[in-house]
Each structure stands twice: as structure tokens, then as C-alpha cells.
Amino acid sequence: MSSEDLRIKEAFEYFISLGGKPTNENVSKVSDKFSISDRTVWRWYKRFNWKAQVDIRNQEIAKKLQEKTDTNIIYEKAKLVKQTQDNLKILQGVISTSIVRGADGKAKLKFSVETIEDLVRILGVHDKQVRLLMDLLGAGITSGAIEEIKIVVQTEKGKELTEKLIKGDI
């Protein structure tokens, strides 16, 4: 590469650093920095198709930015999936250790629930976690996928567990 080619390339890089817009102000800054006339800068702009080069550079930068953004989104989504799966494991563990079979053979939970709002919160936490996980994994959830759970008031321990679950301490 000749020294003249290098000078033109450096002028172009400086032009890019100014935003790559073909304004009289930018052309004057390039001409001042490289001790050339404005006319020479305009000639280089046209002859070496700086407009197209600026567009290509902007597309390359946009592509790199998009790739970085995509990588960050994938990473954050993976963290959220893991966290949601962990939350579901905890909830399912609490639920599975609290299931009893009634005389009719139906599964019931040994949670203490004082109000319908408590019941809605308990079921809502699990439902929201399941729906979030399904959404994160790109799958929908049907209304029939969630079974009704009957809550049985049995022990003080169940009441404490329910309160912790509602507060998010579990």
C-alpha cells in the first residue's frame, strides 16, 4: 500500500470517526487534519465511494451489536430458565411432600389455608412459574394442563409452610 493510499485510508477512518456524514463541517475537519483542500476530500469521497464504505461499516457494526445483544439475551434467558426450573423443583418438592390420599383415593395437600386469597396465591405462584418456564422454552400452555388441587387444613406446620410459600421464603 502506497503512502498516498495509506493517507486516504487514514482520512476515511477519521471521516468515519466524525460520524461518516458528508457535511461541509466534516469535510473541513478532515481537510484541516490532513492538510489538504476541501475539494480533495470531496474528490476522495466520490472516487473511493466513501458513502458505500460508510454504509458497509455501519452494517458491520450493527451486525456485531446484534450478535452481542442476541448473546446477552440468550444468556439472560438461560439464567431465567434455570432459576424458574429451580423454583419449580422447590414448589413441586413442597407439594409432593404434602400430598395425602383421602378415603376417596383423591390426592389432597396438607397446606393450611385461612382465606381464598391464600389459596389463590399458592396456586398462582406455581402456575406463574410453569407458565413462565413454558414461555421461555417457547411452548404454550393449555388451560387443561393445570389440575385443580384441593387444600386440606391439617397442621400448624402446614400453616407455617403455607405462609413461607406465600411470602416467597421457600
Rosetta constraint file for C-alpha pairs under 8 A:
AtomPair CA 1 CA 5 HARMONIC 6.05 0.50
AtomPair CA 1 CA 6 HARMONIC 6.54 0.50
AtomPair CA 2 CA 6 HARMONIC 6.21 0.50
AtomPair CA 3 CA 7 HARMONIC 6.07 0.50
AtomPair CA 4 CA 8 HARMONIC 6.22 0.50
AtomPair CA 5 CA 9 HARMONIC 6.14 0.50
AtomPair CA 6 CA 10 HARMONIC 6.08 0.50
AtomPair CA 7 CA 11 HARMONIC 6.07 0.50
AtomPair CA 8 CA 12 HARMONIC 6.11 0.50
AtomPair CA 8 CA 44 HARMONIC 7.51 0.50
AtomPair CA 9 CA 13 HARMONIC 6.19 0.50
AtomPair CA 10 CA 14 HARMONIC 6.16 0.50
AtomPair CA 11 CA 15 HARMONIC 6.06 0.50
AtomPair CA 11 CA 30 HARMONIC 6.36 0.50
AtomPair CA 11 CA 34 HARMONIC 7.06 0.50
AtomPair CA 12 CA 16 HARMONIC 6.15 0.50
AtomPair CA 12 CA 50 HARMONIC 7.27 0.50
AtomPair CA 13 CA 17 HARMONIC 6.21 0.50
AtomPair CA 14 CA 18 HARMONIC 6.41 0.50
AtomPair CA 14 CA 30 HARMONIC 6.86 0.50
AtomPair CA 15 CA 19 HARMONIC 6.82 0.50
AtomPair CA 15 CA 20 HARMONIC 5.41 0.50
AtomPair CA 15 CA 21 HARMONIC 7.88 0.50
AtomPair CA 15 CA 26 HARMONIC 6.82 0.50
AtomPair CA 15 CA 27 HARMONIC 7.66 0.50
AtomPair CA 15 CA 30 HARMONIC 6.39 0.50
AtomPair CA 16 CA 20 HARMONIC 4.25 0.50
AtomPair CA 16 CA 21 HARMONIC 7.89 0.50
AtomPair CA 16 CA 54 HARMONIC 6.84 0.50
AtomPair CA 18 CA 26 HARMONIC 6.56 0.50
AtomPair CA 20 CA 51 HARMONIC 7.79 0.50
AtomPair CA 20 CA 54 HARMONIC 6.09 0.50
AtomPair CA 21 CA 26 HARMONIC 7.11 0.50
AtomPair CA 22 CA 26 HARMONIC 6.60 0.50
AtomPair CA 22 CA 27 HARMONIC 6.83 0.50
AtomPair CA 23 CA 27 HARMONIC 6.18 0.50
AtomPair CA 24 CA 28 HARMONIC 6.00 0.50
AtomPair CA 25 CA 29 HARMONIC 6.28 0.50
AtomPair CA 26 CA 30 HARMONIC 6.26 0.50
AtomPair CA 27 CA 31 HARMONIC 6.10 0.50
AtomPair CA 27 CA 38 HARMONIC 5.98 0.50
AtomPair CA 27 CA 41 HARMONIC 6.25 0.50
AtomPair CA 27 CA 42 HARMONIC 7.18 0.50
AtomPair CA 28 CA 32 HARMONIC 5.98 0.50
AtomPair CA 28 CA 38 HARMONIC 5.87 0.50
AtomPair CA 29 CA 33 HARMONIC 6.12 0.50
AtomPair CA 30 CA 34 HARMONIC 6.16 0.50
AtomPair CA 30 CA 38 HARMONIC 7.97 0.50
AtomPair CA 30 CA 41 HARMONIC 7.18 0.50
AtomPair CA 31 CA 35 HARMONIC 5.53 0.50
AtomPair CA 31 CA 36 HARMONIC 4.75 0.50
AtomPair CA 31 CA 37 HARMONIC 5.43 0.50
AtomPair CA 31 CA 38 HARMONIC 5.47 0.50
AtomPair CA 31 CA 40 HARMONIC 7.82 0.50
AtomPair CA 31 CA 41 HARMONIC 6.38 0.50
AtomPair CA 32 CA 36 HARMONIC 6.65 0.50
AtomPair CA 32 CA 37 HARMONIC 7.84 0.50
AtomPair CA 36 CA 40 HARMONIC 6.47 0.50
AtomPair CA 36 CA 41 HARMONIC 7.39 0.50
AtomPair CA 37 CA 41 HARMONIC 6.63 0.50
AtomPair CA 38 CA 42 HARMONIC 6.27 0.50
AtomPair CA 39 CA 43 HARMONIC 6.06 0.50
AtomPair CA 40 CA 44 HARMONIC 6.12 0.50
AtomPair CA 41 CA 45 HARMONIC 6.04 0.50
AtomPair CA 42 CA 46 HARMONIC 6.33 0.50
AtomPair CA 43 CA 47 HARMONIC 5.90 0.50
AtomPair CA 44 CA 48 HARMONIC 5.58 0.50
AtomPair CA 44 CA 49 HARMONIC 7.66 0.50
AtomPair CA 44 CA 50 HARMONIC 7.62 0.50
AtomPair CA 45 CA 49 HARMONIC 5.72 0.50
AtomPair CA 45 CA 50 HARMONIC 4.93 0.50
AtomPair CA 45 CA 51 HARMONIC 7.18 0.50
AtomPair CA 46 CA 50 HARMONIC 6.66 0.50
AtomPair CA 46 CA 51 HARMONIC 7.96 0.50
AtomPair CA 49 CA 53 HARMONIC 6.47 0.50
AtomPair CA 50 CA 54 HARMONIC 5.92 0.50
AtomPair CA 51 CA 55 HARMONIC 6.26 0.50
AtomPair CA 52 CA 56 HARMONIC 6.13 0.50
AtomPair CA 53 CA 57 HARMONIC 6.07 0.50
AtomPair CA 54 CA 58 HARMONIC 6.07 0.50
AtomPair CA 55 CA 59 HARMONIC 6.17 0.50
AtomPair CA 56 CA 60 HARMONIC 6.20 0.50
AtomPair CA 57 CA 61 HARMONIC 6.17 0.50
AtomPair CA 58 CA 62 HARMONIC 6.02 0.50
AtomPair CA 59 CA 63 HARMONIC 6.02 0.50
AtomPair CA 60 CA 64 HARMONIC 6.23 0.50
AtomPair CA 61 CA 65 HARMONIC 6.08 0.50
AtomPair CA 62 CA 66 HARMONIC 6.00 0.50
AtomPair CA 63 CA 67 HARMONIC 6.14 0.50
AtomPair CA 64 CA 68 HARMONIC 6.17 0.50
AtomPair CA 65 CA 69 HARMONIC 6.05 0.50
AtomPair CA 66 CA 70 HARMONIC 5.96 0.50
AtomPair CA 67 CA 71 HARMONIC 6.08 0.50
AtomPair CA 68 CA 72 HARMONIC 6.19 0.50
AtomPair CA 69 CA 73 HARMONIC 6.11 0.50
AtomPair CA 70 CA 74 HARMONIC 6.08 0.50
AtomPair CA 71 CA 75 HARMONIC 6.10 0.50
AtomPair CA 72 CA 76 HARMONIC 6.08 0.50
AtomPair CA 73 CA 77 HARMONIC 5.93 0.50
AtomPair CA 74 CA 78 HARMONIC 6.04 0.50
AtomPair CA 75 CA 79 HARMONIC 6.28 0.50
AtomPair CA 76 CA 80 HARMONIC 6.18 0.50
AtomPair CA 77 CA 81 HARMONIC 6.06 0.50
AtomPair CA 77 CA 136 HARMONIC 7.06 0.50
AtomPair CA 78 CA 82 HARMONIC 6.17 0.50
AtomPair CA 79 CA 83 HARMONIC 6.11 0.50
AtomPair CA 80 CA 84 HARMONIC 5.94 0.50
AtomPair CA 81 CA 85 HARMONIC 6.02 0.50
AtomPair CA 81 CA 133 HARMONIC 6.17 0.50
AtomPair CA 81 CA 136 HARMONIC 6.56 0.50
AtomPair CA 81 CA 137 HARMONIC 7.80 0.50
AtomPair CA 82 CA 86 HARMONIC 6.12 0.50
AtomPair CA 83 CA 87 HARMONIC 6.16 0.50
AtomPair CA 84 CA 88 HARMONIC 6.11 0.50
AtomPair CA 84 CA 129 HARMONIC 6.17 0.50
AtomPair CA 84 CA 132 HARMONIC 7.46 0.50
AtomPair CA 84 CA 133 HARMONIC 6.23 0.50
AtomPair CA 85 CA 89 HARMONIC 6.16 0.50
AtomPair CA 85 CA 133 HARMONIC 7.18 0.50
AtomPair CA 86 CA 90 HARMONIC 6.34 0.50
AtomPair CA 87 CA 91 HARMONIC 6.19 0.50
AtomPair CA 87 CA 129 HARMONIC 7.35 0.50
AtomPair CA 88 CA 92 HARMONIC 5.82 0.50
AtomPair CA 88 CA 126 HARMONIC 6.95 0.50
AtomPair CA 88 CA 129 HARMONIC 6.47 0.50
AtomPair CA 88 CA 130 HARMONIC 7.27 0.50
AtomPair CA 89 CA 93 HARMONIC 5.88 0.50
AtomPair CA 90 CA 94 HARMONIC 6.20 0.50
AtomPair CA 90 CA 170 HARMONIC 7.34 0.50
AtomPair CA 91 CA 95 HARMONIC 6.09 0.50
AtomPair CA 91 CA 126 HARMONIC 6.74 0.50
AtomPair CA 91 CA 170 HARMONIC 8.00 0.50
AtomPair CA 92 CA 96 HARMONIC 5.81 0.50
AtomPair CA 93 CA 97 HARMONIC 6.07 0.50
AtomPair CA 94 CA 98 HARMONIC 6.27 0.50
AtomPair CA 95 CA 99 HARMONIC 6.35 0.50
AtomPair CA 95 CA 109 HARMONIC 6.97 0.50
AtomPair CA 98 CA 109 HARMONIC 5.26 0.50
AtomPair CA 98 CA 110 HARMONIC 5.14 0.50
AtomPair CA 98 CA 111 HARMONIC 7.08 0.50
AtomPair CA 99 CA 107 HARMONIC 6.18 0.50
AtomPair CA 99 CA 108 HARMONIC 5.43 0.50
AtomPair CA 99 CA 109 HARMONIC 4.51 0.50
AtomPair CA 99 CA 110 HARMONIC 6.29 0.50
AtomPair CA 100 CA 107 HARMONIC 5.70 0.50
AtomPair CA 100 CA 108 HARMONIC 5.32 0.50
AtomPair CA 100 CA 109 HARMONIC 6.14 0.50
AtomPair CA 100 CA 110 HARMONIC 7.02 0.50
AtomPair CA 101 CA 105 HARMONIC 5.37 0.50
AtomPair CA 101 CA 106 HARMONIC 5.54 0.50
AtomPair CA 101 CA 107 HARMONIC 4.68 0.50
AtomPair CA 101 CA 108 HARMONIC 6.09 0.50
AtomPair CA 102 CA 106 HARMONIC 5.52 0.50
AtomPair CA 102 CA 107 HARMONIC 6.40 0.50
AtomPair CA 102 CA 108 HARMONIC 6.75 0.50
AtomPair CA 107 CA 150 HARMONIC 7.90 0.50
AtomPair CA 108 CA 149 HARMONIC 6.77 0.50
AtomPair CA 108 CA 150 HARMONIC 5.41 0.50
AtomPair CA 108 CA 151 HARMONIC 6.15 0.50
AtomPair CA 108 CA 152 HARMONIC 6.50 0.50
AtomPair CA 109 CA 149 HARMONIC 7.35 0.50
AtomPair CA 109 CA 150 HARMONIC 6.38 0.50
AtomPair CA 109 CA 151 HARMONIC 5.04 0.50
AtomPair CA 109 CA 152 HARMONIC 5.66 0.50
AtomPair CA 110 CA 151 HARMONIC 6.40 0.50
AtomPair CA 110 CA 152 HARMONIC 5.06 0.50
AtomPair CA 110 CA 153 HARMONIC 6.10 0.50
AtomPair CA 110 CA 154 HARMONIC 5.86 0.50
AtomPair CA 110 CA 155 HARMONIC 7.47 0.50
AtomPair CA 110 CA 158 HARMONIC 6.08 0.50
AtomPair CA 111 CA 151 HARMONIC 5.92 0.50
AtomPair CA 111 CA 152 HARMONIC 5.90 0.50
AtomPair CA 111 CA 153 HARMONIC 5.77 0.50
AtomPair CA 111 CA 154 HARMONIC 6.97 0.50
AtomPair CA 111 CA 155 HARMONIC 7.73 0.50
AtomPair CA 111 CA 158 HARMONIC 4.61 0.50
AtomPair CA 111 CA 159 HARMONIC 6.06 0.50
AtomPair CA 111 CA 161 HARMONIC 7.27 0.50
AtomPair CA 111 CA 162 HARMONIC 5.96 0.50
AtomPair CA 112 CA 151 HARMONIC 7.37 0.50
AtomPair CA 112 CA 152 HARMONIC 6.68 0.50
AtomPair CA 112 CA 153 HARMONIC 4.49 0.50
AtomPair CA 112 CA 154 HARMONIC 6.46 0.50
AtomPair CA 112 CA 155 HARMONIC 6.86 0.50
AtomPair CA 112 CA 156 HARMONIC 7.35 0.50
AtomPair CA 112 CA 158 HARMONIC 5.07 0.50
AtomPair CA 112 CA 159 HARMONIC 4.07 0.50
AtomPair CA 112 CA 160 HARMONIC 7.72 0.50
AtomPair CA 112 CA 161 HARMONIC 7.94 0.50
AtomPair CA 112 CA 162 HARMONIC 6.12 0.50
AtomPair CA 113 CA 118 HARMONIC 5.85 0.50
AtomPair CA 113 CA 119 HARMONIC 6.23 0.50
AtomPair CA 113 CA 151 HARMONIC 7.16 0.50
AtomPair CA 113 CA 152 HARMONIC 7.78 0.50
AtomPair CA 113 CA 153 HARMONIC 6.34 0.50
AtomPair CA 113 CA 159 HARMONIC 6.73 0.50
AtomPair CA 113 CA 162 HARMONIC 7.12 0.50
AtomPair CA 114 CA 118 HARMONIC 6.67 0.50
AtomPair CA 115 CA 119 HARMONIC 6.76 0.50
AtomPair CA 116 CA 120 HARMONIC 6.18 0.50
AtomPair CA 117 CA 121 HARMONIC 6.12 0.50
AtomPair CA 118 CA 122 HARMONIC 6.19 0.50
AtomPair CA 118 CA 166 HARMONIC 7.29 0.50
AtomPair CA 119 CA 123 HARMONIC 6.17 0.50
AtomPair CA 119 CA 151 HARMONIC 7.69 0.50
AtomPair CA 120 CA 124 HARMONIC 5.60 0.50
AtomPair CA 121 CA 125 HARMONIC 6.03 0.50
AtomPair CA 121 CA 166 HARMONIC 6.25 0.50
AtomPair CA 122 CA 126 HARMONIC 6.83 0.50
AtomPair CA 122 CA 162 HARMONIC 7.53 0.50
AtomPair CA 122 CA 165 HARMONIC 7.02 0.50
AtomPair CA 122 CA 166 HARMONIC 6.09 0.50
AtomPair CA 123 CA 127 HARMONIC 6.02 0.50
AtomPair CA 124 CA 128 HARMONIC 5.82 0.50
AtomPair CA 125 CA 129 HARMONIC 6.23 0.50
AtomPair CA 125 CA 166 HARMONIC 7.91 0.50
AtomPair CA 126 CA 130 HARMONIC 6.17 0.50
AtomPair CA 127 CA 131 HARMONIC 6.06 0.50
AtomPair CA 127 CA 146 HARMONIC 7.72 0.50
AtomPair CA 128 CA 132 HARMONIC 5.91 0.50
AtomPair CA 129 CA 133 HARMONIC 6.10 0.50
AtomPair CA 130 CA 134 HARMONIC 6.11 0.50
AtomPair CA 131 CA 135 HARMONIC 6.04 0.50
AtomPair CA 131 CA 140 HARMONIC 7.84 0.50
AtomPair CA 131 CA 141 HARMONIC 6.70 0.50
AtomPair CA 132 CA 136 HARMONIC 6.06 0.50
AtomPair CA 133 CA 137 HARMONIC 6.11 0.50
AtomPair CA 134 CA 138 HARMONIC 6.11 0.50
AtomPair CA 134 CA 139 HARMONIC 5.00 0.50
AtomPair CA 134 CA 140 HARMONIC 6.02 0.50
AtomPair CA 134 CA 141 HARMONIC 6.73 0.50
AtomPair CA 135 CA 139 HARMONIC 5.63 0.50
AtomPair CA 135 CA 140 HARMONIC 6.33 0.50
AtomPair CA 141 CA 145 HARMONIC 6.75 0.50
AtomPair CA 142 CA 146 HARMONIC 7.86 0.50
AtomPair CA 153 CA 158 HARMONIC 7.60 0.50
AtomPair CA 153 CA 159 HARMONIC 7.86 0.50
AtomPair CA 154 CA 158 HARMONIC 6.82 0.50
AtomPair CA 155 CA 159 HARMONIC 6.50 0.50
AtomPair CA 156 CA 160 HARMONIC 6.28 0.50
AtomPair CA 157 CA 161 HARMONIC 6.12 0.50
AtomPair CA 158 CA 162 HARMONIC 6.06 0.50
AtomPair CA 159 CA 163 HARMONIC 6.25 0.50
AtomPair CA 160 CA 164 HARMONIC 6.24 0.50
AtomPair CA 161 CA 165 HARMONIC 6.07 0.50
AtomPair CA 162 CA 166 HARMONIC 6.11 0.50
AtomPair CA 163 CA 167 HARMONIC 6.13 0.50
AtomPair CA 164 CA 168 HARMONIC 6.00 0.50
AtomPair CA 164 CA 169 HARMONIC 4.92 0.50
AtomPair CA 164 CA 170 HARMONIC 5.86 0.50
AtomPair CA 165 CA 169 HARMONIC 5.98 0.50
AtomPair CA 165 CA 170 HARMONIC 5.35 0.50
